[in-house]
Amino acid sequence: MQDDAKILYKAISRVVAKIRKDKGIKYTDFCYENDIPMSTYDDIINHKTKASYYNVAKVVRALGLSFEEFGALLDKELPKDFFKEL
């Protein structure tokens, strides 16, 4: 995986994990209550390339975030000017 992709997937996993923990929701409860397979959540948390945009979007919505809110949180996790270099 390219370095940029690794950086992006790690940032996504940090944001998702932090928001879920901040909301005080157990991993298993989160998956069960939102009909998200644990393997899908694991792919996102373990920054796997097979975590599709659809699955990330489903998790973002389940966390109660808009895509704008998620994007703002993600931007804070990424290196400065990350998207300018792509």
NORSUL-V6335 format. One record per residue. N is the residue number from 1. RES is the residue in three letters. OMEGA is omega in radians with two decimals (* if undefined). Layout:
BEGIN
[[N RES OMEGA] [N RES OMEGA]]
END
This chain:
BEGIN
[[1 MET 3.13] [2 GLN -3.13] [3 ASP 3.14] [4 ASP 3.13] [5 ALA 3.10] [6 LYS 3.14] [7 ILE -3.12] [8 LEU -3.14] [9 TYR 3.10] [10 LYS 3.12] [11 ALA 3.10] [12 ILE -3.11] [13 SER 3.12] [14 ARG -3.13] [15 VAL -3.12] [16 VAL -3.12] [17 ALA -3.11] [18 LYS -3.12] [19 ILE 3.14] [20 ARG 3.14] [21 LYS 3.11] [22 ASP 3.12] [23 LYS 3.11] [24 GLY -3.11] [25 ILE 3.07] [26 LYS 3.13] [27 TYR -3.09] [28 THR 3.11] [29 ASP 3.13] [30 PHE -3.13] [31 CYS -3.10] [32 TYR -3.07] [33 GLU -3.09] [34 ASN 3.11] [35 ASP 3.11] [36 ILE 3.11] [37 PRO 3.14] [38 MET 3.12] [39 SER 3.11] [40 THR 3.12] [41 TYR 3.10] [42 ASP 3.12] [43 ASP -3.13] [44 ILE -3.09] [45 ILE -3.13] [46 ASN 3.11] [47 HIS 3.09] [48 LYS -3.14] [49 THR -3.12] [50 LYS 3.03] [51 ALA -3.05] [52 SER 3.08] [53 TYR 3.13] [54 TYR -3.12] [55 ASN 3.08] [56 VAL 3.13] [57 ALA 3.12] [58 LYS 3.12] [59 VAL 3.12] [60 VAL 3.12] [61 ARG 3.13] [62 ALA 3.09] [63 LEU 3.12] [64 GLY -3.13] [65 LEU 2.94] [66 SER 3.11] [67 PHE 3.09] [68 GLU 3.12] [69 GLU 3.13] [70 PHE 3.13] [71 GLY 3.13] [72 ALA 3.11] [73 LEU 3.12] [74 LEU 3.13] [75 ASP 3.12] [76 LYS -3.13] [77 GLU -3.08] [78 LEU 3.06] [79 PRO 3.13] [80 LYS 3.12] [81 ASP -3.12] [82 PHE -3.05] [83 PHE 3.09] [84 LYS -3.09] [85 GLU -3.09] [86 LEU *]]
END
